[in-house]
Amino acid sequence: MSDVTFDGYVLAAVLTIVSIGSIYLAGRIAERRGRSFKNWAWIAGILIGPLALPLLFLLPSLHGKDGNLPCAG
């Protein structure tokens, strides 16, 4: 028989929901700052989890001052 209580299952469920939410949120924030949704969702999901959110705010936005991406030419 398992020694895990109901509280353990609730905590695991909450942590799972928070992790999945941070994956989506990191991707959307990255997209708004000119970065790749897919790459940052993977970074948040596999590598650093919810710590990807503060990292996104520490990195500079890739948008220009007028809100557009800078041109390469």
Z-matrix of the N, CA and C atoms (Angstrom, degrees):
N
C 1 1.439
C 2 1.524 1 109.56
N 3 1.288 2 116.83 1 145.94
C 4 1.462 3 122.62 2 -178.12
C 5 1.525 4 110.81 3 -84.74
N 6 1.332 5 115.79 4 144.97
C 7 1.458 6 121.14 5 178.55
C 8 1.530 7 112.49 6 -94.16
N 9 1.321 8 118.36 7 7.99
C 10 1.462 9 121.66 8 -179.90
C 11 1.524 10 108.93 9 -76.46
N 12 1.324 11 115.68 10 128.73
C 13 1.457 12 120.22 11 -180.00
C 14 1.519 13 110.18 12 -89.27
N 15 1.309 14 114.91 13 174.31
C 16 1.463 15 121.07 14 177.54
C 17 1.528 16 110.70 15 -59.89
N 18 1.338 17 117.14 16 -35.71
C 19 1.466 18 121.53 17 178.69
C 20 1.524 19 111.16 18 -60.65
N 21 1.311 20 117.03 19 -36.29
C 22 1.458 21 120.96 20 178.03
C 23 1.516 22 111.91 21 -64.67
N 24 1.320 23 116.58 22 -40.07
C 25 1.461 24 120.32 23 178.30
C 26 1.526 25 111.60 24 -67.94
N 27 1.325 26 116.26 25 -38.68
C 28 1.464 27 120.54 26 178.47
C 29 1.532 28 109.42 27 -65.23
N 30 1.313 29 117.40 28 -44.74
C 31 1.459 30 121.31 29 179.02
C 32 1.523 31 111.07 30 -61.71
N 33 1.319 32 117.64 31 -43.05
C 34 1.462 33 121.25 32 178.46
C 35 1.528 34 110.83 33 -62.89
N 36 1.326 35 117.12 34 -39.90
C 37 1.464 36 120.61 35 179.12
C 38 1.525 37 111.00 36 -66.58
N 39 1.318 38 117.35 37 -42.74
C 40 1.469 39 120.85 38 179.03
C 41 1.525 40 110.43 39 -64.21
N 42 1.321 41 117.74 40 -44.38
C 43 1.465 42 120.64 41 178.86
C 44 1.529 43 111.75 42 -63.20
N 45 1.311 44 117.24 43 -36.60
C 46 1.463 45 120.84 44 177.36
C 47 1.522 46 110.76 45 -65.64
N 48 1.317 47 116.89 46 -43.80
C 49 1.469 48 120.67 47 179.81
C 50 1.527 49 110.56 48 -65.28
N 51 1.328 50 117.80 49 -41.77
C 52 1.467 51 121.55 50 178.15
C 53 1.525 52 110.44 51 -63.66
N 54 1.320 53 117.97 52 -41.29
C 55 1.461 54 121.03 53 179.68
C 56 1.525 55 111.57 54 -64.36
N 57 1.312 56 117.04 55 -44.87
C 58 1.463 57 120.43 56 179.29
C 59 1.526 58 110.09 57 -65.60
N 60 1.319 59 116.89 58 -40.10
C 61 1.460 60 120.39 59 177.04
C 62 1.515 61 112.40 60 -63.02
N 63 1.323 62 117.59 61 -38.90
C 64 1.464 63 119.93 62 179.95
C 65 1.524 64 111.59 63 -69.67
N 66 1.323 65 117.98 64 -29.48
C 67 1.466 66 121.08 65 176.39
C 68 1.528 67 109.40 66 -63.25
N 69 1.325 68 116.01 67 -49.97
C 70 1.463 69 120.83 68 -179.49
C 71 1.534 70 111.06 69 -64.94
N 72 1.325 71 116.22 70 -45.12
C 73 1.461 72 120.57 71 -177.98
C 74 1.525 73 111.82 72 -64.71
N 75 1.314 74 117.46 73 -41.10
C 76 1.476 75 120.42 74 177.71
C 77 1.523 76 110.59 75 -62.76
N 78 1.311 77 117.11 76 -40.93
C 79 1.464 78 120.28 77 178.26
C 80 1.517 79 112.31 78 -63.31
N 81 1.332 80 117.13 79 -43.82
C 82 1.469 81 120.94 80 -179.45
C 83 1.526 82 111.72 81 -68.33
N 84 1.331 83 117.35 82 -41.44
C 85 1.464 84 120.02 83 178.05
C 86 1.523 85 110.12 84 -64.78
N 87 1.319 86 116.79 85 -41.52
C 88 1.465 87 120.33 86 178.31
C 89 1.528 88 110.73 87 -61.33
N 90 1.312 89 116.29 88 -41.90
C 91 1.460 90 120.80 89 -179.82
C 92 1.536 91 110.97 90 -63.03
N 93 1.303 92 117.61 91 -41.06
C 94 1.473 93 121.65 92 179.33
C 95 1.520 94 111.45 93 -68.27
N 96 1.342 95 117.22 94 -23.54
C 97 1.459 96 120.88 95 -179.82
C 98 1.522 97 112.03 96 -98.30
N 99 1.332 98 117.31 97 12.91
C 100 1.454 99 121.45 98 174.29
C 101 1.513 100 114.87 99 86.88
N 102 1.292 101 117.63 100 17.74
C 103 1.467 102 121.94 101 -179.78
C 104 1.521 103 109.94 102 -112.49
N 105 1.310 104 116.37 103 173.33
C 106 1.457 105 121.89 104 -175.37
C 107 1.532 106 112.09 105 -80.34
N 108 1.342 107 115.87 106 125.05
C 109 1.466 108 121.28 107 176.11
C 110 1.523 109 110.33 108 -58.11
N 111 1.325 110 115.46 109 -49.30
C 112 1.464 111 121.36 110 -174.47
C 113 1.532 112 111.57 111 -62.29
N 114 1.320 113 117.46 112 -45.87
C 115 1.465 114 120.34 113 -179.02
C 116 1.522 115 111.95 114 -63.45
N 117 1.331 116 117.00 115 -44.92
C 118 1.451 117 119.80 116 -177.71
C 119 1.522 118 112.06 117 -73.79
N 120 1.312 119 118.10 118 -28.11
C 121 1.464 120 119.60 119 174.22
C 122 1.531 121 109.28 120 -65.93
N 123 1.312 122 117.22 121 -40.49
C 124 1.464 123 120.46 122 176.79
C 125 1.522 124 111.31 123 -66.30
N 126 1.332 125 116.44 124 -41.34
C 127 1.468 126 119.58 125 178.50
C 128 1.522 127 109.88 126 -60.54
N 129 1.326 128 116.83 127 -45.03
C 130 1.468 129 120.56 128 -179.84
C 131 1.519 130 111.21 129 -69.77
N 132 1.320 131 117.58 130 -35.44
C 133 1.459 132 120.66 131 -175.93
C 134 1.511 133 114.39 132 -78.95
N 135 1.314 134 116.71 133 -37.42
C 136 1.458 135 119.90 134 -172.63
C 137 1.530 136 112.88 135 -106.86
N 138 1.313 137 116.96 136 -45.02
C 139 1.462 138 119.04 137 -169.65
C 140 1.528 139 115.18 138 -88.31
N 141 1.325 140 117.71 139 -59.31
C 142 1.457 141 118.18 140 -170.20
C 143 1.522 142 114.30 141 -124.08
N 144 1.301 143 117.72 142 -0.26
C 145 1.457 144 120.83 143 175.05
C 146 1.518 145 113.60 144 62.44
N 147 1.323 146 117.38 145 -139.48
C 148 1.468 147 121.28 146 -177.10
C 149 1.531 148 113.93 147 -63.37
N 150 1.331 149 118.23 148 -14.71
C 151 1.462 150 120.46 149 177.52
C 152 1.530 151 112.16 150 -69.18
N 153 1.330 152 117.70 151 -10.14
C 154 1.461 153 120.82 152 176.67
C 155 1.523 154 111.14 153 -68.28
N 156 1.334 155 117.70 154 -28.44
C 157 1.466 156 120.86 155 -178.50
C 158 1.522 157 112.57 156 -63.23
N 159 1.336 158 120.33 157 -53.14
C 160 1.467 159 118.33 158 177.62
C 161 1.529 160 112.30 159 -64.76
N 162 1.326 161 116.86 160 -31.93
C 163 1.460 162 119.82 161 178.78
C 164 1.523 163 111.13 162 -62.83
N 165 1.306 164 117.50 163 -39.11
C 166 1.461 165 120.89 164 178.00
C 167 1.524 166 111.67 165 -61.53
N 168 1.322 167 117.21 166 -36.68
C 169 1.459 168 119.97 167 179.67
C 170 1.529 169 112.15 168 -76.29
N 171 1.328 170 117.81 169 -21.66
C 172 1.463 171 120.57 170 176.43
C 173 1.524 172 111.93 171 -79.23
N 174 1.329 173 116.76 172 -29.57
C 175 1.460 174 120.49 173 178.86
C 176 1.530 175 110.06 174 -77.46
N 177 1.328 176 117.10 175 145.41
C 178 1.470 177 118.47 176 179.92
C 179 1.525 178 111.41 177 -70.45
N 180 1.318 179 114.79 178 150.96
C 181 1.456 180 120.32 179 175.67
C 182 1.524 181 108.79 180 -71.25
N 183 1.313 182 117.07 181 143.77
C 184 1.463 183 120.69 182 179.74
C 185 1.521 184 111.89 183 -88.34
N 186 1.322 185 117.43 184 -2.90
C 187 1.459 186 121.38 185 177.62
C 188 1.523 187 109.37 186 -78.65
N 189 1.339 188 115.30 187 148.01
C 190 1.452 189 120.01 188 175.15
C 191 1.511 190 111.02 189 -72.70
N 192 1.314 191 117.71 190 -178.63
C 193 1.462 192 121.63 191 -178.51
C 194 1.517 193 112.52 192 -65.99
N 195 1.343 194 117.82 193 -26.15
C 196 1.462 195 120.44 194 178.96
C 197 1.522 196 112.33 195 -91.18
N 198 1.332 197 117.57 196 6.25
C 199 1.456 198 120.94 197 176.06
C 200 1.520 199 114.43 198 93.88
N 201 1.317 200 117.28 199 -2.59
C 202 1.469 201 120.85 200 179.25
C 203 1.515 202 110.16 201 -98.74
N 204 1.313 203 115.73 202 158.23
C 205 1.451 204 119.96 203 174.84
C 206 1.526 205 108.61 204 -70.04
N 207 1.334 206 117.64 205 142.23
C 208 1.465 207 118.59 206 178.93
C 209 1.515 208 111.27 207 -67.21
N 210 1.319 209 116.41 208 144.25
C 211 1.468 210 120.11 209 -179.29
C 212 1.520 211 109.73 210 -85.33
N 213 1.321 212 115.46 211 151.18
C 214 1.461 213 120.72 212 -176.22
C 215 1.527 214 111.86 213 -86.93
N 216 1.302 215 118.17 214 -6.04
C 217 1.455 216 118.82 215 -173.41
C 218 1.413 217 113.67 216 -111.77
